[in-house]
Amino acid sequence: MNSNKKQALIWLKKARTSIDKIITMIEEDTYCIDVIQQNLAAIGLIKSANVKMLESHLSCCFTTAAKSNDETRINEMIWEVLTIVKTAQNK
């Protein structure tokens, strides 16, 4: 596992912990703004993990495909990355 994936995993585990805390806060009827702030922190962690995973994909999988000179595979991977970027922009 490369360092980008390791960092993404750390952030996702922190997000999972935050989500568990959010659930508890809601169950305990915690002040809404406090819950929202915690929720935004979890969203930030997930977004950061997503960027790290994309970095990992580009530096490993995408680079390998580019070196293969398989034009069909390269075009597929370009399309995949563009689709992910467009999806992320809409969130």
Backbone bond lengths (Angstrom), bond angles and torsions (degrees), N, CA, C in turn:
res aa  C-N    CA-C-N  psi(-1)  N-CA   C-N-CA  omega(-1)  CA-C   N-CA-C  phi
1 M - - - 1.463 - - 1.536 107.66 -
2 N 1.325 115.69 128.78 1.466 119.02 -178.96 1.535 111.46 -80.06
3 S 1.325 115.26 170.91 1.476 119.80 -174.19 1.524 112.85 -64.95
4 N 1.348 117.52 -32.77 1.463 119.57 177.68 1.520 110.88 -64.40
5 K 1.320 116.62 -43.27 1.470 119.94 179.18 1.525 110.84 -66.81
6 K 1.329 117.01 -38.06 1.465 120.11 178.18 1.523 110.73 -61.93
7 Q 1.344 115.89 -43.89 1.464 119.81 179.30 1.533 110.43 -65.19
8 A 1.323 116.68 -42.09 1.466 120.47 178.23 1.527 110.31 -59.95
9 L 1.319 116.31 -42.05 1.465 120.64 179.77 1.526 111.22 -63.07
10 I 1.321 116.49 -41.88 1.468 120.47 177.56 1.527 110.29 -59.97
11 W 1.344 116.35 -46.52 1.463 119.95 -179.04 1.520 111.61 -65.51
12 L 1.332 117.47 -37.93 1.465 120.00 178.57 1.529 111.53 -66.91
13 K 1.317 117.07 -37.99 1.462 119.87 177.15 1.532 110.54 -66.31
14 K 1.333 116.80 -38.54 1.467 119.93 176.29 1.530 109.98 -65.18
15 A 1.336 116.75 -39.27 1.467 120.51 178.38 1.525 110.22 -63.39
16 R 1.337 116.33 -41.45 1.469 119.99 178.38 1.532 110.21 -60.01
17 T 1.326 116.54 -43.00 1.463 120.74 177.60 1.525 110.29 -62.13
18 S 1.339 115.66 -42.63 1.472 119.76 178.49 1.522 111.46 -62.56
19 I 1.313 117.11 -40.88 1.472 120.87 -179.91 1.526 110.18 -64.59
20 D 1.335 116.94 -41.02 1.467 119.47 175.79 1.528 110.35 -60.13
21 K 1.332 116.06 -40.35 1.467 120.35 178.46 1.525 110.38 -65.54
22 I 1.313 117.38 -40.47 1.468 121.71 178.96 1.527 110.29 -60.83
23 I 1.305 116.02 -44.95 1.474 120.48 179.31 1.522 110.27 -59.02
24 T 1.331 115.96 -45.80 1.465 120.16 178.56 1.527 110.73 -62.26
25 M 1.319 116.24 -42.67 1.469 120.31 179.68 1.531 110.78 -59.98
26 I 1.322 116.62 -42.27 1.471 119.84 179.65 1.523 110.17 -67.16
27 E 1.325 116.43 -43.05 1.465 120.24 179.09 1.529 111.66 -61.76
28 E 1.332 115.86 -32.09 1.465 120.55 179.91 1.526 112.41 -90.59
29 D 1.333 115.89 7.30 1.463 122.40 177.88 1.535 112.02 57.63
30 T 1.325 115.38 44.05 1.463 121.84 177.47 1.526 109.43 -66.89
31 Y 1.308 115.52 151.62 1.462 122.69 179.27 1.529 109.79 -49.81
32 C 1.324 116.33 131.14 1.470 122.93 -172.31 1.531 113.82 -54.64
33 I 1.303 117.50 -43.79 1.466 120.55 -178.07 1.525 110.66 -62.96
34 D 1.315 117.44 -37.26 1.462 120.59 177.22 1.531 110.87 -63.86
35 V 1.321 116.44 -39.74 1.472 121.34 177.89 1.531 109.53 -65.84
36 I 1.319 116.12 -44.13 1.467 120.81 -179.22 1.527 110.41 -62.22
37 Q 1.330 117.42 -41.82 1.467 119.97 178.49 1.527 111.21 -62.27
38 Q 1.307 116.59 -41.51 1.468 120.55 178.07 1.528 110.22 -65.89
39 N 1.310 115.86 -38.76 1.461 121.07 178.54 1.529 110.65 -62.77
40 L 1.318 116.76 -43.73 1.469 121.19 178.84 1.528 111.06 -62.96
41 A 1.318 116.66 -36.23 1.470 120.18 176.99 1.528 110.52 -63.33
42 A 1.328 116.97 -42.57 1.471 120.84 178.40 1.527 110.66 -64.54
43 I 1.314 116.66 -41.88 1.467 120.68 178.21 1.525 109.89 -60.68
44 G 1.331 117.33 -42.93 1.459 121.48 178.44 1.514 112.18 -60.15
45 L 1.320 116.79 -42.01 1.465 121.02 178.17 1.528 111.07 -63.37
46 I 1.308 116.49 -42.70 1.464 120.31 -179.79 1.527 110.58 -66.32
47 K 1.322 117.01 -41.66 1.469 119.85 177.78 1.530 110.97 -63.01
48 S 1.319 116.72 -41.90 1.465 120.13 178.43 1.522 111.06 -63.22
49 A 1.319 116.86 -40.73 1.462 121.03 177.82 1.521 110.27 -62.89
50 N 1.307 116.62 -38.61 1.461 121.27 179.63 1.530 111.09 -62.88
51 V 1.325 116.69 -42.76 1.460 120.79 178.93 1.532 110.16 -64.24
52 K 1.320 117.36 -41.88 1.471 120.68 178.56 1.523 110.96 -62.78
53 M 1.332 116.87 -39.57 1.465 119.58 178.48 1.522 110.65 -65.88
54 L 1.318 117.41 -37.60 1.460 120.44 177.38 1.529 110.11 -66.52
55 E 1.321 117.22 -41.68 1.467 120.34 175.56 1.523 110.87 -58.22
56 S 1.315 116.21 -43.02 1.460 121.22 178.84 1.523 110.92 -62.02
57 H 1.302 115.62 -44.11 1.468 120.75 -179.67 1.525 110.54 -62.66
58 L 1.319 116.78 -44.89 1.464 120.34 -178.60 1.526 111.70 -66.72
59 S 1.319 117.13 -40.13 1.461 119.62 -177.09 1.517 113.39 -77.74
60 C 1.305 117.54 -19.43 1.467 120.49 -177.77 1.527 111.53 -113.34
61 C 1.293 116.10 -75.59 1.474 121.83 -173.72 1.530 112.23 -61.57
62 F 1.321 115.68 -48.09 1.458 120.43 -177.31 1.531 110.66 -65.55
63 T 1.331 116.50 -43.00 1.460 120.90 179.04 1.522 111.15 -62.42
64 T 1.315 117.17 -41.40 1.462 121.18 178.36 1.522 110.63 -62.06
65 A 1.315 116.52 -43.52 1.471 120.33 178.95 1.525 110.40 -63.78
66 A 1.324 117.12 -40.94 1.466 120.66 -179.52 1.527 111.22 -63.89
67 K 1.314 116.61 -38.20 1.464 121.03 179.68 1.525 112.55 -71.47
68 S 1.334 116.61 -20.72 1.471 120.46 -177.53 1.523 112.51 -74.49
69 N 1.319 116.28 -16.77 1.467 122.12 -176.80 1.530 112.77 61.01
70 D 1.331 116.83 20.85 1.466 122.03 175.53 1.526 106.71 -86.90
71 E 1.321 115.60 96.94 1.463 120.84 -173.07 1.527 112.50 -59.06
72 T 1.328 117.62 -37.60 1.460 121.27 178.84 1.525 110.58 -62.75
73 R 1.332 116.54 -46.58 1.466 120.64 -179.20 1.530 110.74 -66.28
74 I 1.308 117.09 -40.91 1.468 121.00 178.49 1.525 109.85 -60.07
75 N 1.329 117.34 -45.95 1.472 120.70 179.10 1.523 111.70 -63.96
76 E 1.338 117.01 -38.12 1.470 120.41 176.62 1.522 110.34 -61.38
77 M 1.323 115.92 -44.28 1.466 119.73 -177.48 1.534 110.92 -69.01
78 I 1.316 117.29 -37.15 1.470 119.99 175.72 1.523 108.94 -60.72
79 W 1.318 116.98 -45.06 1.463 121.55 179.26 1.531 110.74 -61.54
80 E 1.332 116.79 -42.69 1.468 120.82 178.60 1.530 111.10 -59.52
81 V 1.326 116.38 -46.73 1.464 120.34 -178.50 1.523 110.51 -64.93
82 L 1.316 117.23 -44.15 1.467 120.35 178.01 1.517 111.49 -60.91
83 T 1.312 117.42 -40.35 1.465 121.89 178.06 1.531 110.74 -62.13
84 I 1.330 117.04 -43.54 1.454 121.29 178.75 1.527 110.88 -63.60
85 V 1.322 116.56 -44.67 1.469 120.80 -179.33 1.531 110.21 -63.26
86 K 1.326 116.73 -43.72 1.472 120.11 178.93 1.525 110.74 -63.55
87 T 1.314 116.66 -41.66 1.469 120.87 178.88 1.522 110.25 -62.39
88 A 1.326 116.54 -43.79 1.472 120.54 -179.27 1.518 110.98 -64.35
89 Q 1.325 117.95 -34.68 1.462 120.40 179.74 1.523 111.89 -67.09
90 N 1.317 116.92 -27.65 1.456 121.11 -178.25 1.517 113.00 -85.20
91 K 1.307 118.02 -1.77 1.466 121.28 -177.46 1.493 110.99 -98.25
